[in-house]
């Protein structure tokens, strides 16, 4: 009897050990945070004593967390930068926990696995009937090497005149595809232009992926120098005819800077600012608040006061004070400037009106156009989901790409 009891006890211990090993929360877990009418998918990566968080719908990945507890069946961590905390315990294959932020608490249960990747039907898939080349060019002024992809158009032989554009991304560190919210708009545009007989050069921003350089204390002027170096490299290659700039958002602002100096032959501004930075931010914040049903009249003074309370930021300081009207007024080369009517970040009315007035009578080939029902990424949308870039399957409006190609070929 004693032997049977001892054997039974041993078996129970072994089962407990096995269960403890099975109750392991290492790996990737996903959950949906529900707060009122809003739902947000979150992904957590648990690896030994390391925890990171992804918020795919907001284009955020690898957010580091401070681990308080990470065991076989329990987890607790904080992300001080966003005043967020989470704690949970594994039970029946699910981590049942609580998400806390800004003094509010919400239940958040996690299941193993990644979130389902969104559909991106416009993303080009090979094999392609055009050639691409990995290239580098150097901004000697900053001792920075930029790495990119030169896309030749279909049937390119170098014998006939071929236009080319260099693409300049929006604000923030972005790769050559301007990859954001699982979209790759510059890749989609490069593919479309190649099929329309137009070459393109897109490159990783300074300090991103294969490009070198430090982004600390850089401003839009520094990034304009990078784009200028790319333009000079294209000119020296002697492979193309007219050379232009396609800039999105901040990239559109940089296009205006370069055009004021007559560096390119033409520019396309995709939602580029036409008004002063602090005014743009006030309009942007008001638009977002109204979008979520809140009354808002954010003023420039309010924006300035908010930013003054934050740590110094060279890029933001420059953007707040920069007045694109000064550069736009100097431009004589052809300009295509476009916005979407549902753009909540660079409001179409105020920005396009300013650009149009400043360019009036300057060049008969100028094209200023507002597209209905397009957001800041030039995706079709309703105004109430104008910021849902991740959930929208379309990457970039084909109508806008067609107008871009037709306009360039007509120069």
PANUGU-961058 format. One record per residue (C-alpha): residue number from 1; x, y, z. Coordinates in steps of 0.1 Angstrom, whole numbers, plus 5000, padded with zeros to 4 digits. Each point is the difference from the previous one (the first is absolute). Example, Ala and Ser with C-alpha at 12.3 -4.5 7.8 and 13.67 -1.06 7.14 Angstrom:
PANUGU-961058
NODE | seq | x | y | z
NODE | 1 | 5123 | 4955 | 5078
NODE | 2 | 5014 | 5034 | 4993
end
This chain:
PANUGU-961058
NODE | seq | x | y | z
NODE | 1 | 5000 | 5000 | 5000
NODE | 2 | 5028 | 5024 | 5009
NODE | 3 | 5017 | 4993 | 4967
NODE | 4 | 4967 | 5007 | 4981
NODE | 5 | 4996 | 5033 | 5018
NODE | 6 | 5036 | 5009 | 4993
NODE | 7 | 4995 | 4991 | 4963
NODE | 8 | 4967 | 5020 | 4998
NODE | 9 | 5017 | 5030 | 5016
NODE | 10 | 5029 | 4998 | 4975
NODE | 11 | 4975 | 4999 | 4971
NODE | 12 | 4981 | 5030 | 5013
NODE | 13 | 5032 | 5020 | 5004
NODE | 14 | 5010 | 4991 | 4964
NODE | 15 | 4966 | 5011 | 4987
NODE | 16 | 5004 | 5033 | 5019
NODE | 17 | 5034 | 5005 | 4985
NODE | 18 | 4987 | 4992 | 4965
NODE | 19 | 4971 | 5024 | 5004
NODE | 20 | 5023 | 5028 | 5012
NODE | 21 | 5022 | 4995 | 4970
NODE | 22 | 4969 | 5001 | 4977
NODE | 23 | 4989 | 5032 | 5017
NODE | 24 | 5026 | 5021 | 4982
NODE | 25 | 4993 | 5035 | 4988
NODE | 26 | 5031 | 5006 | 4980
NODE | 27 | 4994 | 5009 | 4964
NODE | 28 | 4975 | 5023 | 4982
NODE | 29 | 4965 | 5007 | 5014
NODE | 30 | 4972 | 5021 | 4986
NODE | 31 | 4969 | 5017 | 5013
NODE | 32 | 4973 | 5026 | 4992
NODE | 33 | 4997 | 5029 | 5024
NODE | 34 | 4964 | 5013 | 5002
NODE | 35 | 4994 | 5035 | 5014
NODE | 36 | 4965 | 5013 | 4994
NODE | 37 | 4994 | 5000 | 4963
NODE | 38 | 5037 | 4996 | 4991
NODE | 39 | 5018 | 4967 | 4994
NODE | 40 | 5037 | 4997 | 4997
NODE | 41 | 5021 | 4969 | 4992
NODE | 42 | 5031 | 4996 | 5021
NODE | 43 | 5029 | 4975 | 4996
NODE | 44 | 5025 | 4991 | 5028
NODE | 45 | 5033 | 4982 | 4996
NODE | 46 | 5012 | 4982 | 5032
NODE | 47 | 5036 | 4988 | 4998
NODE | 48 | 5019 | 4990 | 5032
NODE | 49 | 5001 | 5033 | 5020
NODE | 50 | 4991 | 5022 | 4970
NODE | 51 | 4966 | 5013 | 4989
NODE | 52 | 4991 | 5021 | 4970
NODE | 53 | 4967 | 5012 | 4987
NODE | 54 | 4986 | 5006 | 4965
NODE | 55 | 4970 | 5021 | 4991
NODE | 56 | 4996 | 4991 | 4963
NODE | 57 | 4970 | 5024 | 4994
NODE | 58 | 5021 | 5029 | 5011
NODE | 59 | 5031 | 4989 | 4981
NODE | 60 | 5020 | 4994 | 5033
NODE | 61 | 5023 | 4970 | 5005
NODE | 62 | 5025 | 4989 | 5025
NODE | 63 | 4990 | 5024 | 5028
NODE | 64 | 5022 | 4990 | 5030
NODE | 65 | 4984 | 4993 | 5033
NODE | 66 | 5014 | 4999 | 5036
NODE | 67 | 4994 | 4965 | 5013
NODE | 68 | 4988 | 4996 | 5036
NODE | 69 | 4992 | 4963 | 4998
NODE | 70 | 5004 | 4973 | 4973
NODE | 71 | 4995 | 4964 | 5011
NODE | 72 | 4986 | 4969 | 4985
NODE | 73 | 4964 | 5011 | 5008
NODE | 74 | 5001 | 5037 | 5009
NODE | 75 | 5011 | 5032 | 4984
NODE | 76 | 5001 | 5037 | 5012
NODE | 77 | 5016 | 5029 | 4982
NODE | 78 | 4998 | 5037 | 4994
NODE | 79 | 5006 | 5024 | 4971
NODE | 80 | 5007 | 5033 | 5018
NODE | 81 | 5003 | 5020 | 4967
NODE | 82 | 4962 | 4996 | 4995
NODE | 83 | 4990 | 4995 | 5036
NODE | 84 | 4989 | 4965 | 4994
NODE | 85 | 5002 | 4968 | 5020
NODE | 86 | 4988 | 4964 | 4996
NODE | 87 | 4998 | 4970 | 5023
NODE | 88 | 4985 | 4966 | 4994
NODE | 89 | 5000 | 4963 | 5009
NODE | 90 | 4999 | 4970 | 4977
NODE | 91 | 4969 | 4978 | 5003
NODE | 92 | 4988 | 4973 | 4976
NODE | 93 | 5023 | 5014 | 4972
NODE | 94 | 4988 | 5036 | 5004
NODE | 95 | 5018 | 5028 | 5019
NODE | 96 | 4972 | 5017 | 5018
NODE | 97 | 5011 | 5035 | 5010
NODE | 98 | 4994 | 5037 | 5005
NODE | 99 | 5013 | 5029 | 4978
NODE | 100 | 5004 | 5033 | 5017
NODE | 101 | 5007 | 5034 | 4985
NODE | 102 | 4995 | 5036 | 5012
NODE | 103 | 4982 | 4988 | 5032
NODE | 104 | 4975 | 4978 | 4981
NODE | 105 | 4998 | 4962 | 5001
NODE | 106 | 4987 | 4976 | 4973
NODE | 107 | 4999 | 4962 | 4998
NODE | 108 | 5024 | 4986 | 4974
NODE | 109 | 5003 | 4963 | 4994
NODE | 110 | 5029 | 4987 | 4978
NODE | 111 | 5002 | 4970 | 4978
NODE | 112 | 5031 | 4985 | 4984
NODE | 113 | 5010 | 5011 | 4965
NODE | 114 | 5004 | 5030 | 4977
NODE | 115 | 4971 | 5021 | 4987
NODE | 116 | 4988 | 4991 | 4965
NODE | 117 | 5019 | 5020 | 4974
NODE | 118 | 4978 | 5025 | 4982
NODE | 119 | 4993 | 4997 | 4963
NODE | 120 | 5021 | 5022 | 4978
NODE | 121 | 4987 | 4993 | 4965
NODE | 122 | 5020 | 5028 | 4983
NODE | 123 | 5034 | 4988 | 5012
NODE | 124 | 5020 | 4989 | 4969
NODE | 125 | 5009 | 4964 | 4997
NODE | 126 | 5028 | 4988 | 4977
NODE | 127 | 5012 | 4990 | 4975
NODE | 128 | 5000 | 5035 | 4986
NODE | 129 | 5004 | 5011 | 4963
NODE | 130 | 5023 | 5028 | 5010
NODE | 131 | 5035 | 5002 | 5016
NODE | 132 | 5010 | 5013 | 5034
NODE | 133 | 5035 | 5008 | 5014
NODE | 134 | 5013 | 5004 | 5035
NODE | 135 | 5019 | 5032 | 5002
NODE | 136 | 5016 | 5024 | 5025
NODE | 137 | 5007 | 5037 | 4999
NODE | 138 | 5018 | 5023 | 5025
NODE | 139 | 4991 | 5032 | 5018
NODE | 140 | 5036 | 5012 | 5004
NODE | 141 | 4990 | 5029 | 5021
NODE | 142 | 4987 | 4977 | 5028
NODE | 143 | 5022 | 4970 | 4991
NODE | 144 | 4969 | 4979 | 4995
NODE | 145 | 4995 | 4972 | 4975
NODE | 146 | 4965 | 4994 | 4988
NODE | 147 | 4990 | 4966 | 4987
NODE | 148 | 4971 | 4995 | 4976
NODE | 149 | 4984 | 4984 | 4970
NODE | 150 | 5001 | 5014 | 4965
NODE | 151 | 4971 | 4987 | 4980
NODE | 152 | 5002 | 5001 | 4962
NODE | 153 | 4969 | 5002 | 4980
NODE | 154 | 4987 | 4972 | 4978
NODE | 155 | 5020 | 4997 | 4968
NODE | 156 | 5027 | 5024 | 5012
NODE | 157 | 5030 | 5000 | 4977
NODE | 158 | 5016 | 5034 | 5007
NODE | 159 | 4995 | 5010 | 4964
NODE | 160 | 4968 | 5021 | 5004
NODE | 161 | 4993 | 5028 | 5024
NODE | 162 | 4987 | 4987 | 5033
NODE | 163 | 4989 | 5021 | 5030
NODE | 164 | 5009 | 4990 | 5035
NODE | 165 | 4989 | 5010 | 5035
NODE | 166 | 5016 | 4997 | 5034
NODE | 167 | 4975 | 4992 | 5027
NODE | 168 | 5002 | 5018 | 5034
NODE | 169 | 4982 | 4985 | 5030
NODE | 170 | 4978 | 5017 | 5026
NODE | 171 | 5010 | 5008 | 5036
NODE | 172 | 5017 | 4973 | 5022
NODE | 173 | 5025 | 4973 | 4992
NODE | 174 | 4988 | 4981 | 4970
NODE | 175 | 5015 | 4976 | 4975
NODE | 176 | 5001 | 5003 | 4962
NODE | 177 | 4964 | 4987 | 4996
NODE | 178 | 4987 | 5026 | 5025
NODE | 179 | 4987 | 4969 | 5019
NODE | 180 | 4974 | 5010 | 5025
NODE | 181 | 4969 | 4981 | 5014
NODE | 182 | 5011 | 4970 | 4980
NODE | 183 | 4997 | 5020 | 4968
NODE | 184 | 5028 | 5007 | 4975
NODE | 185 | 4988 | 5030 | 4980
NODE | 186 | 5033 | 5009 | 4984
NODE | 187 | 5004 | 4964 | 4988
NODE | 188 | 4965 | 5001 | 4985
NODE | 189 | 5007 | 5034 | 4983
NODE | 190 | 5034 | 4989 | 4987
NODE | 191 | 4983 | 4969 | 4984
NODE | 192 | 4972 | 5021 | 4984
NODE | 193 | 5024 | 5026 | 4986
NODE | 194 | 5023 | 4973 | 4986
NODE | 195 | 4971 | 4986 | 4980
NODE | 196 | 4993 | 5035 | 4987
NODE | 197 | 5036 | 5007 | 4987
NODE | 198 | 5012 | 5019 | 5031
NODE | 199 | 5031 | 4991 | 5020
NODE | 200 | 5003 | 5006 | 5038
NODE | 201 | 5025 | 5000 | 5028
NODE | 202 | 4988 | 4993 | 5035
NODE | 203 | 5023 | 4998 | 5030
NODE | 204 | 5002 | 4991 | 5037
NODE | 205 | 4999 | 5031 | 5021
NODE | 206 | 5032 | 5011 | 5018
NODE | 207 | 5008 | 4975 | 5028
NODE | 208 | 4973 | 4975 | 4988
NODE | 209 | 5007 | 4964 | 4989
NODE | 210 | 5029 | 5002 | 4974
NODE | 211 | 5006 | 5037 | 5002
NODE | 212 | 5025 | 5015 | 5023
NODE | 213 | 4999 | 5031 | 5022
NODE | 214 | 4987 | 5012 | 5033
NODE | 215 | 4965 | 5016 | 5001
NODE | 216 | 5006 | 5017 | 5033
NODE | 217 | 4995 | 5038 | 4998
NODE | 218 | 4992 | 4997 | 4962
NODE | 219 | 4973 | 5023 | 4985
NODE | 220 | 4982 | 5001 | 4967
NODE | 221 | 5029 | 5020 | 4986
NODE | 222 | 5024 | 4971 | 5006
NODE | 223 | 4976 | 4976 | 4983
NODE | 224 | 4997 | 5024 | 4971
NODE | 225 | 5038 | 4998 | 4997
NODE | 226 | 4997 | 4962 | 4997
NODE | 227 | 4974 | 5003 | 4972
NODE | 228 | 5022 | 5026 | 4983
NODE | 229 | 5029 | 4975 | 5000
NODE | 230 | 4977 | 4975 | 4983
NODE | 231 | 4990 | 5025 | 4974
NODE | 232 | 5036 | 5008 | 4992
NODE | 233 | 5008 | 4963 | 4998
NODE | 234 | 4972 | 4995 | 4975
NODE | 235 | 5013 | 5029 | 4979
NODE | 236 | 5035 | 4987 | 5000
NODE | 237 | 4988 | 4965 | 4989
NODE | 238 | 4990 | 5015 | 4966
NODE | 239 | 4974 | 4973 | 4997
NODE | 240 | 4969 | 5021 | 5000
NODE | 241 | 4983 | 5031 | 4986
NODE | 242 | 4980 | 5022 | 5023
NODE | 243 | 5006 | 4993 | 5037
NODE | 244 | 4973 | 5008 | 5026
NODE | 245 | 4991 | 4996 | 5037
NODE | 246 | 4969 | 4981 | 5013
NODE | 247 | 4996 | 5009 | 5037
NODE | 248 | 4974 | 4988 | 5024
NODE | 249 | 4990 | 5022 | 5030
NODE | 250 | 5033 | 5013 | 5014
NODE | 251 | 5015 | 4987 | 4968
NODE | 252 | 4977 | 5024 | 4981
NODE | 253 | 5013 | 5028 | 5021
NODE | 254 | 5035 | 4990 | 4991
NODE | 255 | 4990 | 4999 | 4964
NODE | 256 | 4990 | 5037 | 5003
NODE | 257 | 5033 | 5008 | 5016
NODE | 258 | 5020 | 4985 | 4971
NODE | 259 | 4977 | 5014 | 4974
NODE | 260 | 5006 | 5035 | 5014
NODE | 261 | 5037 | 4995 | 4992
NODE | 262 | 4992 | 4986 | 4965
NODE | 263 | 5018 | 4968 | 5009
NODE | 264 | 4974 | 4976 | 4983
NODE | 265 | 4983 | 5004 | 4967
NODE | 266 | 4965 | 4995 | 5015
NODE | 267 | 4984 | 4989 | 5033
NODE | 268 | 4969 | 4982 | 5012
NODE | 269 | 4989 | 5008 | 5035
NODE | 270 | 4977 | 4973 | 5015
NODE | 271 | 4983 | 5017 | 5030
NODE | 272 | 5029 | 5023 | 5005
NODE | 273 | 4995 | 5029 | 5025
NODE | 274 | 4992 | 5034 | 4985
NODE | 275 | 4996 | 5018 | 5033
NODE | 276 | 5022 | 5006 | 5030
NODE | 277 | 5008 | 4970 | 5022
NODE | 278 | 4984 | 5012 | 5033
NODE | 279 | 4968 | 5009 | 4981
NODE | 280 | 4999 | 4966 | 4983
NODE | 281 | 5004 | 4982 | 5033
NODE | 282 | 4971 | 5020 | 5015
NODE | 283 | 4978 | 4992 | 4971
NODE | 284 | 5011 | 4963 | 5002
NODE | 285 | 4991 | 4996 | 5036
NODE | 286 | 4967 | 5018 | 4996
NODE | 287 | 4991 | 4977 | 4971
NODE | 288 | 5008 | 4969 | 5020
NODE | 289 | 4980 | 5010 | 5030
NODE | 290 | 4969 | 5008 | 4979
NODE | 291 | 5005 | 4967 | 4982
NODE | 292 | 4994 | 4983 | 5034
NODE | 293 | 4969 | 5021 | 5007
NODE | 294 | 5017 | 5026 | 5022
NODE | 295 | 4997 | 5037 | 4996
NODE | 296 | 5033 | 5015 | 4994
NODE | 297 | 5016 | 5033 | 4992
NODE | 298 | 5037 | 4994 | 5005
NODE | 299 | 5020 | 5032 | 4996
NODE | 300 | 5036 | 5006 | 4991
NODE | 301 | 5006 | 5013 | 5035
NODE | 302 | 4987 | 4968 | 5015
NODE | 303 | 5023 | 4980 | 4977
NODE | 304 | 5030 | 5021 | 5010
NODE | 305 | 4992 | 4997 | 5037
NODE | 306 | 4997 | 4962 | 4997
NODE | 307 | 5033 | 4996 | 4982
NODE | 308 | 5019 | 5023 | 5023
NODE | 309 | 4993 | 4976 | 5029
NODE | 310 | 5016 | 4971 | 4980
NODE | 311 | 5038 | 4992 | 4996
NODE | 312 | 5019 | 5020 | 4974
NODE | 313 | 4994 | 4986 | 4965
NODE | 314 | 5020 | 5016 | 4972
NODE | 315 | 4978 | 4986 | 4972
NODE | 316 | 4968 | 5012 | 5016
NODE | 317 | 5014 | 5034 | 5008
NODE | 318 | 5010 | 5005 | 4964
NODE | 319 | 4966 | 4987 | 4987
NODE | 320 | 4981 | 5024 | 5023
NODE | 321 | 5017 | 5030 | 4988
NODE | 322 | 5004 | 4991 | 4963
NODE | 323 | 4979 | 5020 | 4976
NODE | 324 | 4997 | 4981 | 4967
NODE | 325 | 4984 | 5030 | 4983
NODE | 326 | 5035 | 5017 | 4998
NODE | 327 | 5013 | 4971 | 4979
NODE | 328 | 4968 | 4994 | 4980
NODE | 329 | 4999 | 5036 | 4989
NODE | 330 | 5035 | 4996 | 4984
NODE | 331 | 4991 | 4969 | 4979
NODE | 332 | 4999 | 5004 | 4962
NODE | 333 | 5003 | 4963 | 4989
NODE | 334 | 4969 | 4978 | 4994
NODE | 335 | 4982 | 4990 | 5032
NODE | 336 | 4973 | 4973 | 5006
NODE | 337 | 4986 | 5005 | 5035
NODE | 338 | 4972 | 4977 | 5011
NODE | 339 | 4981 | 4991 | 5032
NODE | 340 | 4970 | 4979 | 5010
NODE | 341 | 4968 | 5016 | 5013
NODE | 342 | 5001 | 4976 | 5030
NODE | 343 | 5036 | 5007 | 5010
NODE | 344 | 4999 | 5006 | 5037
NODE | 345 | 5038 | 5008 | 5003
NODE | 346 | 5006 | 5025 | 4972
NODE | 347 | 4966 | 5016 | 4995
NODE | 348 | 4993 | 5004 | 4963
NODE | 349 | 4981 | 5033 | 5000
NODE | 350 | 5024 | 5021 | 5019
NODE | 351 | 5032 | 4985 | 4986
NODE | 352 | 4990 | 4997 | 4963
NODE | 353 | 4985 | 5035 | 5001
NODE | 354 | 5032 | 5014 | 5012
NODE | 355 | 5021 | 4981 | 4974
NODE | 356 | 4976 | 5010 | 4972
NODE | 357 | 5001 | 5037 | 5008
NODE | 358 | 5038 | 5000 | 5003
NODE | 359 | 5005 | 4982 | 4967
NODE | 360 | 4973 | 5018 | 4981
NODE | 361 | 5012 | 5011 | 4965
NODE | 362 | 5035 | 4986 | 5006
NODE | 363 | 5000 | 4970 | 4977
NODE | 364 | 4972 | 4989 | 4976
NODE | 365 | 5008 | 4963 | 5006
NODE | 366 | 4993 | 5002 | 5037
NODE | 367 | 4972 | 4977 | 5013
NODE | 368 | 4983 | 5006 | 5034
NODE | 369 | 4974 | 4975 | 5008
NODE | 370 | 4979 | 4987 | 5029
NODE | 371 | 4987 | 4964 | 4997
NODE | 372 | 4967 | 4991 | 5017
NODE | 373 | 4999 | 4973 | 5027
NODE | 374 | 5037 | 4995 | 5003
NODE | 375 | 5020 | 5001 | 5033
NODE | 376 | 5036 | 5010 | 5007
NODE | 377 | 5013 | 4968 | 4985
NODE | 378 | 4978 | 5005 | 4969
NODE | 379 | 4977 | 4971 | 5009
NODE | 380 | 4963 | 5001 | 4993
NODE | 381 | 4981 | 5004 | 5032
NODE | 382 | 4970 | 5015 | 5018
NODE | 383 | 5008 | 5030 | 5022
NODE | 384 | 4992 | 4980 | 5032
NODE | 385 | 5028 | 4975 | 4992
NODE | 386 | 5025 | 5024 | 4984
NODE | 387 | 5027 | 4989 | 5025
NODE | 388 | 4994 | 4963 | 4997
NODE | 389 | 5030 | 4995 | 4977
NODE | 390 | 5008 | 4965 | 5012
NODE | 391 | 4965 | 4986 | 4995
NODE | 392 | 4997 | 5014 | 4965
NODE | 393 | 5011 | 4975 | 4974
NODE | 394 | 5008 | 5026 | 4973
NODE | 395 | 5035 | 5013 | 5002
NODE | 396 | 4999 | 5030 | 4975
NODE | 397 | 4973 | 5013 | 4977
NODE | 398 | 5005 | 4989 | 4964
NODE | 399 | 4982 | 5031 | 4988
NODE | 400 | 5027 | 5022 | 5016
NODE | 401 | 5028 | 4978 | 4986
NODE | 402 | 4985 | 5002 | 4965
NODE | 403 | 4999 | 5038 | 5003
NODE | 404 | 5036 | 5001 | 5012
NODE | 405 | 5012 | 4979 | 4971
NODE | 406 | 4979 | 5019 | 4974
NODE | 407 | 5013 | 5033 | 5014
NODE | 408 | 5036 | 4990 | 5000
NODE | 409 | 4998 | 4987 | 4964
NODE | 410 | 4983 | 5032 | 4989
NODE | 411 | 5029 | 5023 | 5012
end
